Structure formats: C-alpha cells, structure tokens
C-alpha cells in the first residue's frame, strides 16, 4: 500500500510539471525518483580485531535473504527473521579500514544497503617505564587499597599508612607531579556525633564534574580540587569495598555480606542483592543503565556475577566448590572464581577469573569467550581496569601486572617478592598506577611509551 501511494504521487507530480512547462522552450530537468534504502548498517562498537554492526531492515516484510559483504567479498549469507540484528566480525586486523555492505532480496528484488566504513583500533604499546615508591615504617603494616588518576600530575591513592616517626594513621597519598604527600582526610569516629579521625580508606572514585569520593566503613567523603567538602554516613551498615557511578549524583558502593548501596540525588537506598557473599567489585555502562557486580568469599570459595538494570537484580553466574565451572576452564562460558570486572561498552565486558580473562557483552547470561588462559600459577588477580578496548590492565598477587594491547595479554611484573600484593590499578592518558602492599604500602607509577 505504501509503494502504491508513493508511485501514484510521483506520476501526478510529473503530469503537473509537464502541464505548466509546455509553453517553455527550456528543457525541464528530468525527474529522478530516489527510493530510500530499506536496509541500514550502523557501527555499534569496534576494537582492534572486532566490529559490532547493527543491521536494520525497517518495515520490510520478513523473512529476508541477506548476504553480508566485506570489501566487496561475501562473508556469509543467512535469513533475517528480525528487524534488528547484530553481526560481529571477528576476522579483523588492527588499524585497517574495512567497507561493509548488505545485499538482500526484498519483495522479489535485489537491494543493496549503503556502504559502511569501519576502521579498527591500533594496538597500544607494551613498552613501559616504571617508578616504584614505598610508604610507611617498619613497625606497623601499611597498605594502599585503591587509586584514581585525575591527570599525570594529580594522583590519589587511599589506604592505611603508618610511619615510624608517628603512630598517627595517614589514609591518603597524593602526587602533585613532583612529590608524594601523605594526608589525613577525616571520617567520623561514629556516625551521629562530631568527632573525626583519619581512619583507613578502602575505595576512591572520580567523576567528570571534578568531584571524587572516598569510602571508609559505612561513610563517604566528598572532595573537589583537593579540598574535603563533607562527610556522609550511609543509612545502612556496609563495609565499603568499592565505589562506581556515572555521576557524582548517581553512584553505588559495594560491601561485605552482599551489601549494595545506591546514592541518587542526595538520597541513599539499599539494593537487595539476594546474596551474603562479599561484593568486591562494581563497574557499569557510561549511561549507568547496566551495573555489573562481582563477588567472592575467600573462605568458602563461592563466587558470583550480578547485573542491576531497570531496577532489577539478575544473578548471571554463581559457582560453588564442586559445581560446573569451579575446577574447569570453559572456553565459551564464565568459569572459576570471579575477582574483578571492567567494561567500556555494551559489547565488551572484561571478567577476571581464577582461570584467566573472559570477554562478554554487558547483557551476558553466562556466555563469554576465554580470551587468555593462565598457563602457570600467577596467584589471584585483584583488579582489572582500562581506558579503552585496546588498553586494559590487571594486577594481583606477587606484584603481577598484565597488559592487554588490543591483541594479546602480556605479563609485565615488577618483582617486589612473593609477599607483594597489588590491590588496584588505574590508567589514564598513558599514565598507569598500581597500588598494594609488601608490609609497607607500595605504589608503581608507569609511563606507557609510544
């Protein structure tokens, strides 16, 4: 009915043009009918070796026979049964431009989509220069749990640092581009009363508006331009492990015993997770619509992966000692104990497990690709973080540092001894910082060279 109406309109228009130009000696411009493309290609995401492409056929009658072409060569043919379909091309090479097109049989006629050009990412360098720093004395243990990079001359690491000269606890170390300075940021001694002290800090997270937050037990402190703004007590008991959010007005804090708290527009609320397993890590989509949470219990060996989306908590994966995936690395399903996660796009979620590094979409139901399998004992991976699909880092026991350049994972450890453990890592604009402990608080400051 749509094509018939359009066709009728076109004929009427031509007749009117001929009627009103019959006395004109100038030849009229020929009328050319341009039909809109029924098939549309859209790039959703790209890495060094993969492209995620959406195929949309509008209101065309299904099913449709489709041929997917790359650089004028047919990759494969299939029957399209849905209006929208995502095609993942995993056959690509870094830093190359490819041209895609769809050919389809629609209403008995062959139709081609517009072409789509996709350039893959270049791999990043595995060449680093590292500096190492230690904080704390020899009498008491010191540790750094988390780190955030504002820029290369503004770095904040949090934890618990005690020097020999004073038993006073420092909970922050700050880099100004020249020197590290120990700081004592203040938390309440007890919520509901005014006394404060520099208690151990477990987590830090920065936001685009310049505000960043630190967590200690069930308290959050806010900073801007290096100045402490306020202390906020959470209205529930939670021992904060990690903080993540899409904005300073919309963020989450995870804790032990399955605790998850949500801060939104100055109000705190508790989110039921359905578990008592300690929740050790959290990260989400840029728009905050998909929040991924991982947890493990070091005593029982239980582990899980959760997704919070549309106010609904979904248990994606859970493993217990002896259950499927506990002692066997599966190539296409999440396996092992999950220690950390990180995501930068809807289609690329990195998961660190005891078997290696998995890649999955944010909306995975358990399916994932084992991208790197540990072939020798490397201890436990505590944290995975990155700044792009081609620049990801993971740290853990024995001062282990892994780097993913877009093609491969490379081990680039700095040996602090068997007792060294790195708890967190951050990367921004070729600056990498990893923090942990050897008994003293340790910090590795790296520069990625081109």
Secondary structure, DSSP 8 states (H G I E B T S, - for coil): -HHHHHHHHHHHHHHHHHHHTTT--S-----------S-EEEEEEE-SS-EEEEEE-TT--S-EEEEEEETTEEEEEEEE-SSEEEEEE----TT-EEEEEEEEEETTEEEE---EEEE-------EEEEEEEEES-SSS-BEEEEEEEEETTEEEEEEEEE-SS---EEEEEEE-SS-EEEE---EESSTTSS-EE-----EEEE-TTSEEEEEETTEEEEEETTEEEEEEE-SS---EEEEEEEETTEEEEEESTT-EEEEETTEEEE---S--S-EEEEEE-TTSS-EEEEEE-TTT--EEEEEEETTEEEEEEEE-TTSTTSSS--SSB--S-EEEEEEEETTEEEEEESSEEEEE-TT-SSB-EEEEE--S----EEEEEEEETTEEEEEEBTT-EEEE-SS-EEE------TT-EEEEEEEETTEEEEEEESBSEEEEEEEEE-
